[in-house]
Amino acid sequence: MSGSFRSPLPWLTLKRGGRSMRLLARYGSPRKLANVARAELAFRRRDVIVHSFPYLFRADPSTDCPLRCPYCWRAVSGPLPSAQLSVDDFVRGFAPFREFCLLTSYQMFGEPTLNPALPEMIHHAHEAGSATYVSTNLQHVDEPYLERLLHSGLDLLTIAVDASSPETYAVMKPGGDFVRLLENLDTVFRLKRRIRRPPSIGFQALVTSKNEAELPRIRALAARFGADYVDFKPTWVQAVPTWEAANPRYRLARLLRARRCCSLPWVSITLLAKGRYFPCCAHPGDFDLGPIGGDARREIWNGETMQRVRDDLRADRPAGRCRDCIVGRLPRF
């Protein structure tokens, strides 16, 4: 990483921008690109009623996760009731927005690979002309599942590694097994080499004082397996203050902007595992937009709740979860 960058997130934004441009070239039809332009203009004008549609679609395959990572939002807010998104609910929930969607991501409040139907959902979005992304801890998979996942049309697979040793992994990911991680990494990269057009597979580490010394070894581990990219990111949640990284590059506070400027209610929408829409990637509890069904473009995307969320952000008077949310104060993408 170049020393000219003050923090990892702008650098990470540039790296993600390169990936995004490749996906844009593959999936960006004129109609979708015109919708992106309208959505970005609506965001800059802070329109309350918009005439564009979300070009980012997020689905939450599962609310479950056996791991107990201290830097996960679940450590603070607690787990949600157990739920698995069905293929039928995904297809119905995705349908109103599929013709405008550039990227569909499968990650939210649990471990996505705990849903056995995840590869089928990815395949459906891929066939609809959307790029697809999954982030996983790679703990709860076997070879047949990985075979289905890598052949689903998936474009990007990020593996949350977070350590290079069993001892640090046990601290960072209680309930996980470092040996199992290595075995599954060996399987996934072996399978990747057999595929004509495989997904890009990368490593991710959320940086704390507990794993900061291992970052060079995590990068070496990624090189050993043949990962396509490596991302080091600050954490949103610190178990205790002593977990904060020593390097200021990996301290979230350094990255926060003074003014909130959240674009999510203008460019994206989320489908929760319980089959209801949500405006962003925050912990649910506020802003329930409603269930699948009906005229989602009008009743959900431009419904009363979404209009209120946009209006509150436009007036800089965020309510509920938005008031304390840091996403809108981070650099975009």
Summary of the structure (lengths in Angstrom):
residues: 333
radius of gyration: 19.3
end to end distance: 18.5
largest distance: 52.8
contacts: 1089
relative contact order: 0.15
helix: 45%
strand: 13%
